[in-house]
Amino acid sequence: APTTPTVAPQKPASMCEGGSDGTLKRLSKAAFEYWTAINPTPTKSVILMLGDGYGPHIHTLARSVKRSNTQSSTLKMALDPYLIGSAI
């Protein structure tokens, strides 16, 4: 089946509108349409299942085992950015 060539979206001259009458500036419709056209649609939801009792100590153990198995001392786990204090 033939495909239609995609046309690159035109970047708007101004990303904001309003503000001249004392109102707050806001993202213009043209800017919104431009950014949604050039950026992929984000994933709508993610389901993450963690067992009861999963905490920093289990995560640290998993990271240590994975680092040992891969011979990497700098390996990061996918949840590492979300580990804050004593909770995930």
Residue pairs with C-beta under 8 A, 6 or more apart in sequence:
9 33
9 34
9 37
9 38
10 34
11 34
12 28
12 30
12 31
12 34
14 28
14 31
15 27
15 28
15 31
16 25
16 26
16 27
16 28
16 31
17 25
17 26
17 27
17 28
17 29
18 24
18 25
18 26
19 25
50 88
54 88
55 86
55 87
55 88
56 83
56 86
56 87
56 88
59 77
59 79
59 80
59 83
59 88
62 77
63 75
63 76
63 77
63 80
66 75
66 77
67 73
67 75
79 88
82 88
